[in-house]
Amino acid sequence: MSLQRFLQDWAAPAAIGLALAAAILLLFPQLRGGPTPTSADQWQGPVSYAAAVRRATPAVVNIYSRIPLSSHPQANNPYFRLLLERMNPQQRQRMESNLGSGVIVSDEGYILTNHHVIDQADAIVVLLPDGREALAQLVGSDADFDLAVLKVDLPRLTAIEVGEPQQAEVGDVVLAIGNPLGVGQSVTQGIISATGERYVNLGAGGTGSYLQDFLQTDAAINPGNSGGALVDAHGRLLGINTTELSESGYAGGVGFAIPANIAFKVMQDIIEYGRVVPGWLGIEAQAVTPQLARAFNLGSSNGVIVTAIYNQGPAHQAGLQPGDVITHIDGLPINDGIRGVAAMATLRPGDTVAITYVREGESRTVTATVSEKPSTQQNN
């Protein structure tokens, strides 16, 4: 058989067949071997958070002080006492001196931590991840927000990059970084499990029970993690870890962090005024229920209804009245009031805000100048 005859009878049809088969596999990938791609398979999320950890950990410090065991923040924690009993003298001394964690937020040496971490400490020492340590100056603290501001005088400090806690959603991956139980810097991983106002009881180690805007996470926050960083999957600060709700006192799966935007506002107030100066609009309000929405002919139950206006307060001077339904502050939806609390927590006296409200079925917007809450008020 000649070569020309062979190419005509076999080679050319075979090449055409291979080309056709390749085209079919390209058009119908489900005919290939192996699993069929799905939207989950195509997700581009990280398989490791090592880069995020490398970015964030240089800014997370250990805070300790020589204090009597009876005054230690975890003194009434039975798990803490059990650990002490099982340690040798050197380990016990290290554990007794450990207070918690902190986050470097400025290359000028400012550090954010919890009020309950440094409360009653006779001297505060900060230990950096690179092994350097320094006595820290207590700039100020606020028990209600459970935040404290420290300052150290050290060169070449790495300040943490700040993320966007206002955009955090339930299901976002987060990392909690701190110095739990005095064992050294550690990282735990979880998700944001809830956002908004939470009623939190800090127990014997904290400042009591209070209502505040929090990021809730199931990332383990053990004793000593308090004051450390809650970061996103890229290593950017979302919040300052503050407490863990657990009957045993360790890693109960319901932890809380103070959103970074609120923590920074508190820090700025403490640095400038020596105390927290809360923004105040001069209103009392309640969430709009479906029943109230029907009574006021509202299209939805988003927003808060003004129940009282303080005489000559910012809202009163802007023209708001009892019965108005506030739906937005500076364009931020109020929803059930939780986001309104978060928005107000970051405002300071002198700031101006745009308030969008509904009155008699008509949406209106006014501008109000935030003031400091006076010692006494008279409401209308």
N, C-alpha and C positions, 0 to 999 in steps of 0.2 A: 504494500500500500504506500502510495506516494505521500510525502509530507503535506502537500497541498490538499490531497483527498482527506487526510486525517484531520486537518484543521477545519475543513468544511463539515465533516461528519460528526466530530466529537468536541474539539476544543472550543469552537465558537458557541455552540449551545450550552456547554458547561459554564463558560464565562457569563453568558446571559443569565443562566440560572442562579449563579452566585450573586450577581448584582441584584436580581429580583428578590432573593432571600434577604439580602442586607437591607433593601428598601422596606420590606415587610416588617423586619425587626425594629427598624427605626420608627415606623408608623404605629406598630403595635407592641410596645415594650413588655406588655404582660405575657407575650409568648416566649420571652427569654427565661432562662433558668433563674432561680433565686426569688426573693420576696419582691412584691410589687411596691414601688415607692408610694408613700402616702404623705400627707401634709406634715405628719409628725416626723417622718424620716427626713424631710427637707428642712426641719428646724435648724437654725444655725447657732443655737445657744452654746456656751462654752462647756467643754468636758472637764475643765480644770479652772479653779479660781486662784491659781498660784500668782498670776499677774496682779490681780486685785489685792491679794495679801501683801505682795512685795510693795505695792504702791501705798498701802495704808499703814502697815505696821510700824514704820519708822516714826510715825507721829503719835503712837499709843504708848503711854508711859505707865510705870508702876508707882504708886504713891504709898509711902509707909511712914511710920513714926513710932517712937518708943512710948507706948502708953500702957497703963495698967490693964490687965486682962478684963477687969470688971467694967472698964470703959470702952472696950473694943466694940465696934459696930455689930459684930456677930456674937457678942458675949452670951446672949440668950439662945443662940442657935444650937440645938442638941447635936447636930451633925458636926458643927465646928468643934465643940468640946470633945466629941468622940475622936476626931482627928488628932487633937492635941494630946490626948491620952496615949495614942499609939506612936507618937513621934519621939525621936531622941532629943536631948536638950537643945542642940543646935537647930534642928528643924523646928522645934517648938518656939524658940526665940524668933526665928524668921517669920513663922506664922503669926505670932502675937503682934509683931510690928507691922504686918501687912494691913493696909487699910482698903486699898482698892486700886482703881485705874484712873487715867486721865487722858485727855486728847490735846495735843499741841495744835492750836488753831491759828497761830500767828508766829512768823519768824522773829517777832519782837519778844517772844517768850511767854505769851499768854496761854494758859492751859485751862480747859473746861473739865470739871469733874462734878460729882454730886455733893450737896451740902452734907448729907449724912456720912459721907466718906471722911471728911476732914473735921467734923464736929467733935469738939473736946480734945483734939490733937494738940499736944504741947509744942511740937515742932514737926513741920511737914518736909519730908525728903522726897525728891522725885528721882527715879531711876530710869534712864533712857535705854532703849533697846541696844544701843552701841556700848553700854557699860558705864557711861558717864552718869554722875549723880550730882545733885545740888540741892541746897536748902531752898525751899519755895516760900515766896511771900504770899500771904493770903490777901488778895485785893479786896474781896468781899464775897458774900454769899446770901442766898435767899432760901429760907426753909420752905416756903410755899411752893416754889418751883423746883425745890431740891437741886439747886445748882450752886456751884461755887467757882470763883475765878482765882487762879493762882498765877504767879509770874516767877520765872527763873531767869537768871542772867548767865546764859551760855551761848557760845557762838555756834554757827552751822546747824541751826535747828531746822527740822523738816516739818512744815505745817501741812496738815491734811487737806486734801482737795474736797470741797464741799459740793454735794449733789443737790437734788431737788426733792426734799421730803414732801412738798406740797403735791407732787405728782406721783407719789408712791401709791401703789394699788395692792389690794389683797392678792396674794399669789406671787408677788415679786420676790426673787431670791435675795437674801441678805446674809451678811456675815457679822457675827459678834466677836469683837477682839478685845481682849483684856488680860488681866493677870489673876485668874481664879485660884482661890485657896492658897495663894503664895507659891504656886509651883512654877511660875514663869509665864511668859506671854503665850497665849493659846487662842485658837480660832475655832468657833463653832458655826455651823451653817444651818439655815432654815429659810422660812419665807415670812413675808408680812402676813399676819393672820387677821388683823383688824386695824382700822384707823379711826381717829376721832376721839371724842371725849370718853374717858374711862374713869370710874370711881375706884381708886386704888388705896389699899391699906398697906402702908409700908411696915407696919408692925414695930417690934421693939428696936430694930436697927434703923428705922427711918423717922419720918416726921409726922406720922399719924395718917388719917384718912382724908383724902381730898379728891376733887374732881378736876381733871386736867386733860388737855389734848395730848394724846400719845400715839406712837406707833407700837402696835402689839406684834410680837414675834414668837415663833416656837423655837428659834435658835436658843440653845442652852445658855442661860445667864446664871452662873454660879456665884456664891459669895466671893468677892474680890473682883468680879467683872464690873461692878457698879462704877460708873464714871467713865467706862471705856466706850469704844466706838461701835456703832451699828452702821455698817457700810453696805452699799449696793454691790452688784456683781462686778462693777468696774473699780471698786475700792474707794468710792466717793462717800463722804460722810452724810448719813441720813439722820442720825440722832445720837444722843448721849444715853447709854444704857443706865437705867435707874433702879430697877427692881425685878424680882422674879416671884411670882405667886406660887408657893409650893408648901405643902404641909411638912415635908421633910427638910425644907430649907435649901434644897439644891435642885437645879435643872428640872423644874416641874413642867416646862413646856409652855408656860404663859408668862412671857417676859415683856417689859415695857421700855421704850426709849423716848426721851423728850426730843421732839423734832428739832433739827439743827437750826431752822429759821427762828424758832422761839428761843432756843438756847443762845443764839447770837444776839438777839435783841436784849435778853436779860444781861448778857455779858457787857454789851455796850452801855446799858444803864448803870451797871455797877461800876464800870471804869469811869464814866463821866460824872455820875451823881452819887456814887457810893451806895446806891439802893436801886431797887426796881421801881420804875415810874410807869405804871400801866396806863395805856390809852383808855379814854372814856368818852362815850357818846351821849350818856345821860338818858338811857331808855331801859325799860323793863319789857321783856318779851317772852312769848311762849311759842312752841312749835305749832304749826298749822296742822291740825288733824283733818281727816276726810270730812268730818262733820262740820268743822269750822270752814273748810273750803267751800262746802255747799252753802252754808249760811251767808258767806261773803261773796258768793257767785264767782269763785276763783276757778280757773281752768285746771289747777292741780293743787296738791297739798305742799308744794315746795315753798319754803320761806318761813318767816316768823311773824307773828302778829304783835304789834306794839300794844302793851297793856297799860303802860304809864310813861309819861315824859317828865323829866326833871326840869323844873322851871329855870329858864335861861341857860340850860345845858346846850351842848352842841347841836343835838337833834332838834330841840325846841327852837333854837335860833335859825335852823335850816328850814323850819316850817313843817316838820313832821307832827302828827297828831296820834293820840290813842285810836286804835282801830286800823291804822295803816298796816299793810303787810309788806315787810321788807323782803325782797327776793334776791338782791345782789348787793355786795359791798365791793367797790372798785372792780366791778365786772365779775367777781367771784360768786357763783351761786351759793346761796345760804343753805338750801335744802332743808334739813331739819334743825338747823341752828348750830350744828357742830362745826361746819366750815366757817360760820360767822365768828365763833369763839376763836378759832385758829387765826382768822384774819385780824381780829382785834388784838390778839396777843402780840402781834408783831408791830403794832402801831405805837407811835409815841406822841406826846403832846406837841401840837403845832403841825402835825401831819394833816393833810386834807384828803378826804375820801369822797367818792361818788356813791351815793346811796340810791338805789333803785327800789321803788316801792309801788304798791297798787292801792289806789283809793277810789272807791265807787266804780270799780271795774276798769279804771284808767291807769296805765302804767306811767310813772313819772320818775324823774331823776333830779336829785338836788345834791349840792356839795356842802359838806360839813367839815369844820375844823376841829380835830380831836383835841381834847384838853385832859388835864390831870383831874382825877376824881377828887372833888373837895371833901373836906371832913364832914360837912353836913349838907344835905340837899333837901329841896322841897319839890315834890312831884305834883303834876297836874292830874 
